[in-house]
């Protein structure tokens, strides 16, 4: 959600802060600001709207200093405005903070402070923290933090400036991500790795209630009891160019084009492609564990949940294990029955999805084993899960997930194949044949991308449509959910997915002349049934686009075809989602939408 960046060092900090905030724009925001220690005090610059507005404000009213914090705000308490933008200062103007998270008891804390004569300038929960720190400040920010933090209910990641300590930056967290890094010219804090990747590859991850005290030449860590900690850094081997557009007009288009490489890199990590053997040490289950599996619960949010639904189908059909998939934000609250022998797989691109973290902790508190599919090394989910399988997609900057989703699907393919083999449902030869088919996916994915002109043409034909319905059966049903999400989140076109067999149970009443229906038609076992569903909407005036491989003549007569290369049904979603990603992209482009940063959305949903 909100983006935080901070620096203390020997260089002028404003340019560093602005560059860091630019690399956090994908998280979503509605205002931005910076605070710098300047001439013994705190200097603020803030602006509503895009970061360019803040840059213009700073160009008109420059700042100078070597210690500062910056923030991009996503409004939760208080409307998007100059007053509510971060950073916030206390009434004395001697300290400033930036905050990501939600303080649940802010109202009672605010009323208590107002009774003590504190006058608030904003409507935010964040200012409550600033005023608490200012009210209880005893000349030592570290001891003040220890006094104030226990008062806060909810989640937070904080960066704090104290004007009396111009070469010190403080930060802490609970429930929201915050990283610390040491560069050649100083020390950094940030919400996410891309913000500071240009300056350091050695990253420290804070645990809940850890406090970091940063100076130009050192970083000290303390636990919630005040004990100094020794922390080891994690080396991040992401290519800096991965956070650049590399000539593409948008990160989303770049990341779609990266998918063949992501598939290849992920396969090479988990499979010896020369011998067609799965690397046993990379898999989540031993043979003994696989044979003992009775139930698996898959948990995620948004796109990750859609990947989990596909994983459910694969694990049940291949490995013959009872598998369920649920939305993490619902699972954690509905008092679920958890079997002692139930295994969990949680899915999160960022590794910081708040609801998924909470659901994972519920499972771990019950003593259950948790496997994580995650894209970010050192993230909360990666650190807390019992086993981690990384998706190796590299930084995904666009808000709409593309390459991370494909990597998640691929990991579920591998988990299902490996577990089926360990449980005796796949022979050695069948496993090798499946891995050989996976080995062909990168080139096939590239072929789909190279046919994007046809997809662009279909988008131009349908750019004025108001409603789109996606239908499919079996794996295609779950693929339809992801395709619909991609279209609605970046083009703002109302789109809904349905199991094709459910059309006649109500949805078909919405089909009228000119309605656009997109049929995912990759599952040959039920293709005849799907064609019947297409006929039902066609006779009611619908326009139909179908995604299929080697489409039969009847399908070609009913629908405009987006053809994908032939591949086994269980692997088809890895290819079939690509034309849908491109379709969503070109629809949004036709409408002039902000593709990488769609309205009201954030890349990493770190609040509940």
C-alpha positions in Angstrom: 0.0 0.0 0.0 1.8 3.2 1.2 5.4 3.6 0.2 8.2 4.6 2.6 11.8 5.5 1.9 14.4 7.1 4.2 18.1 8.0 4.0 20.8 9.1 6.4 24.3 9.7 5.0 26.8 12.0 3.4 24.9 12.9 0.2 22.1 15.3 -0.3 19.0 13.2 0.4 16.2 14.8 -1.5 17.1 13.3 -4.9 17.6 9.9 -3.3 14.2 10.1 -1.6 12.4 11.1 -4.8 14.0 8.4 -6.8 13.1 5.8 -4.2 9.5 7.0 -4.2 9.4 6.7 -8.0 10.3 3.0 -7.6 7.5 2.6 -5.1 4.8 4.2 -7.3 3.5 0.8 -8.3 2.2 0.3 -4.7 -0.5 2.8 -5.4 -0.9 6.3 -3.8 -2.9 9.5 -3.8 -0.4 12.0 -2.3 3.3 12.2 -1.5 5.7 14.1 0.7 9.2 14.3 2.1 10.7 15.6 5.4 14.3 16.6 5.8 16.4 17.7 8.8 17.5 21.2 7.7 19.2 23.9 9.7 18.4 22.2 13.0 14.7 21.8 12.2 12.2 19.7 10.2 11.4 21.0 6.7 8.4 19.5 4.9 7.2 19.4 1.2 4.0 17.6 0.4 1.6 17.4 -2.6 -1.7 15.8 -3.5 -1.8 13.6 -6.5 1.1 12.2 -8.5 4.7 12.3 -7.5 5.3 14.8 -10.3 3.4 17.4 -8.3 5.7 16.9 -5.3 8.7 17.2 -7.6 7.4 20.5 -8.9 6.8 21.7 -5.4 10.4 20.9 -4.4 11.7 22.5 -7.6 9.9 25.7 -6.5 10.9 25.4 -2.9 14.2 23.5 -2.6 15.3 21.4 0.4 18.8 20.7 1.5 19.9 18.0 4.0 21.5 14.6 4.4 18.8 13.0 6.5 15.2 12.6 5.4 12.2 10.4 4.9 9.7 10.2 2.0 6.2 8.7 1.6 3.5 7.9 -0.9 0.2 7.8 0.8 -2.8 5.5 0.2 -5.8 7.1 2.0 -7.4 5.1 4.8 -8.2 7.7 7.5 -8.8 11.1 6.0 -9.4 12.0 2.4 -6.5 12.5 -0.1 -5.3 16.0 0.6 -2.2 18.2 1.3 -3.0 18.2 5.0 -3.4 14.5 5.3 -0.3 13.7 3.2 2.7 12.3 5.0 5.2 13.1 6.6 3.5 14.3 9.8 5.1 16.3 12.5 4.4 16.8 16.2 3.0 20.1 17.5 6.5 21.2 18.4 7.9 20.6 14.9 10.9 18.7 16.3 10.1 15.2 14.9 8.5 13.8 11.7 7.2 10.4 10.9 6.0 8.4 7.9 3.7 5.4 8.4 2.3 2.5 6.5 -0.5 0.6 8.2 -3.7 1.2 10.2 -3.8 2.3 13.9 -7.1 0.7 15.0 -7.3 2.6 18.3 -6.3 6.0 16.9 -9.7 7.6 17.8 -9.3 7.0 21.6 -5.6 8.0 21.5 -6.5 11.2 19.6 -9.2 12.1 22.1 -6.8 11.5 25.0 -4.2 13.8 23.4 -6.8 16.5 22.6 -7.8 16.5 26.3 -4.1 17.2 27.1 -4.2 20.2 24.8 -2.7 18.8 21.7 -4.1 20.3 18.5 -4.2 18.1 15.4 -3.6 19.4 11.9 -4.9 16.4 10.0 -7.6 13.7 10.0 -5.1 10.8 9.9 -4.4 8.0 12.3 -0.7 8.6 11.5 -0.6 12.0 13.1 -1.7 10.3 16.4 1.7 8.5 16.4 3.6 11.7 15.7 1.8 13.6 18.5 2.2 10.7 20.9 6.0 10.6 20.2 6.1 14.4 20.7 4.1 14.3 23.9 6.2 11.6 25.5 9.6 12.6 24.1 12.2 12.6 26.8 15.2 13.7 24.8 15.9 10.1 23.6 13.9 8.9 20.7 14.8 5.3 21.3 13.3 5.2 24.8 10.4 7.3 23.6 9.6 4.7 21.0 9.7 2.0 23.6 7.1 3.9 25.6 4.8 4.7 22.7 4.8 1.5 20.6 2.9 -0.6 23.2 0.0 2.0 23.0 -0.6 1.3 19.3 -3.1 -1.3 18.3 -3.1 -2.4 14.7 -0.3 -2.5 12.2 2.5 -0.1 11.3 5.8 0.5 9.6 7.4 3.7 10.8 10.2 6.0 9.8 11.1 8.7 12.3 13.2 11.8 12.2 14.4 13.6 15.4 15.6 17.2 14.6 17.9 17.0 17.6 19.7 14.0 16.1 20.5 15.2 12.5 22.6 12.1 11.7 20.2 9.5 12.9 17.1 7.8 11.4 14.8 5.5 13.3 12.4 2.8 12.1 10.3 0.0 13.4 7.5 -2.2 12.2 4.6 -4.4 13.3 2.6 -6.3 10.7 3.8 -4.2 7.7 7.0 -4.6 5.7 10.0 -2.5 6.2 13.6 -3.2 5.1 16.9 -1.6 6.0 20.0 -1.4 3.8 23.6 -0.2 4.1 25.1 1.6 1.1 28.4 3.2 0.3 27.3 6.7 1.2 24.8 6.0 4.0 22.0 3.9 5.3 18.5 3.4 3.9 15.0 2.3 4.9 12.2 1.3 2.5 8.9 -0.5 2.2 10.2 -2.6 -0.6 13.4 -3.7 -2.3 13.2 -1.8 -5.6 13.3 1.6 -3.8 16.9 1.1 -2.6 18.2 -1.6 -5.0 20.3 0.9 -6.8 22.3 1.7 -3.7 22.6 -1.6 -1.9 22.0 -5.3 -2.5 22.5 -6.3 1.2 19.2 -6.0 2.9 18.1 -6.5 6.5 14.6 -7.6 7.3 12.9 -6.4 10.5 10.7 -8.6 12.7 7.7 -7.2 14.5 8.7 -4.6 17.1 12.3 -4.6 16.1 13.8 -1.0 16.1 16.6 0.0 13.8 18.8 3.0 14.5 20.6 4.2 11.4 23.5 6.5 11.0 25.7 7.2 7.9 28.2 4.5 8.9 26.3 2.0 11.0 22.9 0.3 11.7 22.0 -0.9 15.2 19.1 -3.2 15.8 17.1 -3.7 19.1 14.3 -6.1 20.0 11.1 -5.0 21.8 12.8 -5.4 25.2 15.6 -3.1 24.3 18.2 -5.8 23.8 20.7 -5.2 21.0 20.4 -7.7 18.1 22.8 -9.1 15.6 21.2 -9.4 12.2 22.6 -11.0 9.1 21.9 -9.3 5.8 20.3 -11.0 2.8 21.9 -10.5 -0.6 19.3 -9.6 -3.3 20.5 -10.8 -6.7 17.7 -9.0 -8.7 19.0 -7.2 -11.8 18.6 -3.5 -11.4 17.4 -3.4 -15.0 14.4 -5.4 -13.8 13.1 -2.3 -12.2 13.3 -0.3 -15.5 11.0 -0.4 -18.5 13.8 -1.2 -20.9 12.1 0.5 -23.8 8.6 -0.8 -23.2 5.8 1.8 -22.8 4.6 0.1 -19.6 5.9 -2.3 -17.0 2.9 -4.6 -17.6 3.8 -5.1 -21.2 7.4 -5.7 -20.3 6.5 -8.3 -17.7 4.2 -10.1 -20.1 7.1 -10.3 -22.5 9.3 -11.7 -19.7 7.1 -14.7 -19.1 8.9 -17.2 -21.4 12.1 -16.4 -19.5 10.4 -16.7 -16.1 9.1 -20.1 -17.1 12.5 -21.2 -18.2 14.3 -19.9 -15.1 11.8 -21.5 -12.8 12.0 -24.8 -14.6 15.8 -24.8 -14.5 15.8 -24.2 -10.8 13.4 -27.0 -9.9 14.1 -29.5 -12.6 17.3 -30.9 -14.2 16.1 -30.4 -17.8 18.9 -32.5 -19.2 17.9 -35.6 -17.4 14.2 -34.6 -16.9 14.4 -35.2 -13.2 12.9 -33.0 -10.5 15.5 -31.7 -8.1 14.3 -33.4 -4.9 15.8 -30.9 -2.5 13.6 -28.2 -4.0 10.3 -29.9 -3.5 8.0 -29.4 -0.4 7.3 -33.1 0.4 9.4 -36.2 0.9 8.0 -39.5 -0.3 7.0 -40.3 3.3 5.2 -37.0 3.7 3.6 -37.2 0.3 2.1 -40.6 1.0 0.8 -39.5 4.4 -0.9 -36.4 2.9 -4.7 -36.5 3.6 -5.7 -32.9 2.9 -4.1 -29.7 1.6 -5.5 -26.2 2.1 -4.4 -23.5 -0.4 -4.7 -19.9 0.7 -4.2 -16.6 -1.2 -5.8 -13.3 -2.2 -6.7 -12.0 -5.6 -4.5 -13.4 -8.4 -2.7 -15.7 -5.9 -6.1 -17.2 -4.9 -6.8 -17.8 -8.6 -3.5 -19.7 -8.9 -4.5 -21.7 -5.8 -7.8 -22.7 -7.4 -5.8 -24.1 -10.4 -3.5 -25.8 -7.9 -6.4 -27.4 -6.2 -7.6 -28.9 -9.5 -4.1 -30.2 -10.3 -3.4 -31.7 -6.9 -6.7 -33.5 -6.8 -6.6 -34.8 -10.4 -3.0 -35.8 -10.5 -1.9 -36.6 -6.9 -5.4 -37.7 -5.7 -5.3 -35.6 -2.5 -8.3 -33.9 -1.1 -7.5 -30.2 -1.7 -9.4 -27.0 -0.9 -8.6 -23.4 -1.8 -9.9 -20.4 0.0 -9.6 -16.6 0.1 -7.2 -15.9 3.0 -9.2 -12.8 4.1 -12.3 -15.0 4.7 -10.5 -18.1 6.0 -8.8 -16.3 8.9 -12.2 -15.1 10.3 -14.5 -18.0 9.8 -13.3 -20.3 12.6 -12.2 -23.1 10.2 -11.9 -26.7 11.2 -8.2 -27.5 10.8 -7.2 -31.2 10.8 -3.9 -32.0 12.5 -2.5 -33.7 9.4 -3.6 -31.0 7.1 -0.9 -29.3 5.0 -1.1 -25.7 4.0 0.2 -23.9 0.9 0.0 -20.1 1.0 0.5 -18.0 -2.1 1.7 -14.4 -2.2 3.7 -12.5 -4.8 5.0 -10.0 -2.3 5.2 -12.2 0.7 3.6 -9.4 2.7 -0.1 -9.8 2.0 -1.7 -9.0 5.4 -4.6 -11.4 5.2 -2.4 -14.3 3.9 0.1 -13.7 6.7 -2.7 -13.9 9.3 -4.1 -17.1 7.8 -0.7 -18.6 7.7 -0.1 -17.8 11.4 -3.5 -19.4 12.2 -2.3 -22.6 10.6 1.1 -22.5 12.3 -0.4 -21.7 15.7 -2.4 -25.0 15.2 0.8 -26.9 14.6 0.3 -27.4 10.9 3.0 -27.4 8.3 3.0 -24.4 5.9 4.6 -24.3 2.4 4.8 -20.8 0.8 4.9 -19.9 -2.8 6.5 -16.5 -2.9 8.4 -14.1 -5.1 10.3 -12.0 -2.6 13.3 -13.3 -0.6 13.2 -12.4 3.0 9.6 -11.3 3.0 7.4 -12.1 6.1 5.8 -15.1 4.5 9.1 -16.4 3.3 10.7 -16.1 6.7 7.8 -17.6 8.7 6.8 -20.5 6.4 8.3 -24.0 7.1 9.2 -24.4 3.4 9.5 -21.8 0.7 9.3 -22.2 -3.1 10.4 -19.1 -4.8 8.7 -18.2 -8.1 11.9 -16.6 -9.5 9.9 -14.0 -11.5 12.1 -11.1 -10.5 10.6 -7.7 -9.5 7.0 -7.3 -10.7 6.4 -3.6 -10.8 3.0 -3.3 -12.6 0.0 -3.5 -10.2 -1.7 -6.1 -12.3 0.2 -9.4 -11.8 1.3 -11.3 -14.9 4.6 -13.1 -14.7 4.2 -13.9 -11.0 0.9 -15.6 -11.7 2.4 -17.7 -14.5 5.2 -18.7 -12.2 2.8 -19.7 -9.4 0.9 -21.9 -11.9 4.1 -23.5 -12.9 5.0 -24.3 -9.3 1.7 -25.9 -8.8 2.3 -28.0 -11.9 5.6 -29.2 -10.5 4.2 -29.8 -7.0 1.3 -31.8 -8.4 3.5 -33.9 -10.7 6.1 -34.6 -8.1 3.5 -35.5 -5.4 1.6 -37.7 -7.8 4.9 -39.5 -8.7 5.8 -39.9 -5.0 2.3 -41.3 -4.2 2.5 -43.8 -7.1 -0.1 -42.2 -9.4 2.5 -41.3 -12.1 5.1 -43.7 -13.4 8.7 -42.6 -14.1 8.0 -42.4 -17.8 4.8 -40.4 -17.3 6.7 -37.9 -15.2 9.4 -37.5 -17.8 6.8 -37.0 -20.5 5.1 -34.3 -18.5 8.4 -32.6 -17.7 9.3 -32.7 -21.4 6.0 -31.0 -22.2 6.8 -28.3 -19.6 10.2 -27.8 -21.3 8.4 -26.8 -24.5 6.4 -24.1 -22.8 8.9 -21.2 -23.0 9.0 -21.3 -26.8 5.3 -21.8 -27.0 4.7 -18.8 -24.7 7.0 -16.7 -26.9 4.9 -17.7 -30.0 1.7 -16.5 -28.2 3.3 -13.2 -27.4 4.5 -12.7 -31.0 0.9 -13.0 -32.2 -0.1 -10.0 -30.2 -1.2 -7.9 -33.2 -4.3 -10.1 -33.6 -5.1 -9.5 -29.9 -4.6 -5.8 -30.3 -7.1 -5.9 -33.2 -9.7 -7.7 -31.1 -9.2 -5.1 -28.4 -9.8 -2.2 -30.9 -13.0 -3.9 -32.1 -14.3 -4.2 -28.5 -13.0 -1.0 -26.9 -16.4 0.4 -26.3 -18.0 -2.6 -24.6 -19.4 -2.0 -21.1 -19.6 -5.6 -19.9 -17.6 -8.7 -20.6 -18.4 -12.2 -19.4 -15.7 -14.9 -19.2 -16.7 -18.6 -19.2 -14.8 -21.8 -18.9 -15.0 -25.4 -17.6 -12.6 -27.3 -15.3 -9.2 -25.4 -15.2 -10.6 -22.9 -17.7 -13.1 -21.8 -15.1 -10.3 -20.6 -12.8 -8.5 -19.2 -15.7 -11.6 -17.1 -16.5 -11.5 -15.6 -13.0 -7.9 -14.4 -13.6 -8.7 -13.1 -17.1 -11.7 -11.2 -15.8 -9.7 -9.7 -13.0 -7.0 -8.5 -15.4 -9.5 -6.7 -17.6 -11.5 -5.0 -14.8 -8.4 -3.9 -12.8 -6.6 -2.1 -15.6 -9.4 -1.1 -18.1 -12.1 -0.5 -15.5 -14.5 -2.5 -17.7 -17.1 -4.5 -15.7 -16.1 -8.2 -16.3 -17.3 -11.3 -14.5 -16.2 -14.9 -14.8 -18.5 -17.9 -14.7 -18.4 -21.7 -14.8 -19.9 -22.2 -18.2 -22.4 -24.7 -17.0 -23.8 -22.1 -14.6 -24.9 -19.7 -17.3 -28.4 -21.1 -17.6 -28.8 -20.7 -13.8 -29.2 -17.0 -14.0 -26.3 -15.2 -15.8 -27.7 -15.9 -19.3 -30.5 -13.4 -18.5 -27.8 -10.7 -18.9 -26.8 -11.7 -22.4 -28.2 -9.4 -25.1 -27.3 -8.2 -28.5 -23.6 -7.1 -28.6 -22.6 -8.6 -25.2 -19.0 -9.7 -25.3 -18.4 -13.2 -24.1 -14.8 -14.6 -23.8 -14.7 -18.4 -23.7 -11.6 -20.2 -22.4 -11.7 -23.4 -24.5 -8.5 -25.3 -23.7 -9.9 -28.3 -21.8 -10.6 -30.9 -24.5 -12.5 -33.2 -22.2 -15.4 -30.8 -21.9 -15.0 -28.9 -25.2 -18.2 -30.2 -26.6 -20.1 -29.0 -23.5 -18.5 -25.6 -23.8 -19.4 -25.2 -27.4 -23.0 -25.8 -26.4 -22.7 -23.0 -23.9 -21.2 -20.8 -26.6 -24.2 -21.6 -28.9 -26.5 -20.5 -26.1 -25.0 -17.1 -25.8 -24.5 -16.7 -29.5 -28.2 -17.1 -30.4 -28.9 -14.4 -27.9 -26.8 -11.9 -29.8 -23.4 -12.2 -28.0 -20.1 -11.6 -29.7 -17.7 -14.5 -28.7 -14.0 -14.7 -28.5 -12.5 -18.1 -27.8 -9.0 -19.0 -26.6 -8.2 -22.5 -27.9 -5.6 -24.8 -29.5 -6.4 -26.5 -32.8 -10.0 -25.3 -32.6 -12.6 -27.6 -34.3 -14.5 -26.1 -37.2 -17.7 -25.7 -35.2 -15.9 -23.5 -32.6 -14.3 -21.4 -35.4 -17.7 -20.8 -36.9 -19.1 -19.6 -33.6 -16.3 -17.4 -32.3 -13.3 -15.3 -33.2 -10.3 -17.5 -32.2 -7.2 -16.6 -30.3 -5.2 -19.7 -30.9 -2.5 -21.0 -28.6 0.0 -23.8 -29.4 -1.1 -27.4 -28.6 -0.1 -28.5 -25.1 -1.5 -30.9 -22.5 -4.8 -29.7 -20.9 -3.3 -29.5 -17.5 -0.6 -27.1 -18.8 -2.8 -25.0 -21.1 -3.5 -22.2 -18.5 0.1 -21.3 -18.6 -0.3 -20.3 -22.3 -4.0 -19.4 -22.4 -3.6 -16.6 -19.8 -1.1 -14.7 -22.0 -3.6 -13.6 -24.7 -6.0 -12.5 -21.9 -3.2 -10.4 -20.3 -2.5 -8.8 -23.6 -6.2 -8.3 -24.3 -6.6 -6.5 -21.0 -3.5 -4.4 -21.7 -4.7 -3.3 -25.1 -8.2 -2.6 -24.0 -6.8 -0.3 -21.2 -4.5 1.3 -23.8 -7.4 2.0 -26.1 -9.2 3.7 -23.2 -6.2 5.8 -22.1 -6.0 4.2 -18.6 -3.0 4.3 -16.3 -2.0 0.7 -16.9 0.8 0.3 -14.4 -0.9 2.2 -11.7 -4.7 1.7 -12.0 -7.0 3.8 -9.8 -7.7 2.7 -6.3 -5.4 -0.3 -6.4 -2.1 -1.2 -4.8 0.5 -3.8 -5.7 1.1 -5.1 -2.2 -2.0 -5.1 0.1 -0.3 -4.9 3.4 -3.3 -3.7 5.4 -6.4 -5.8 6.2 
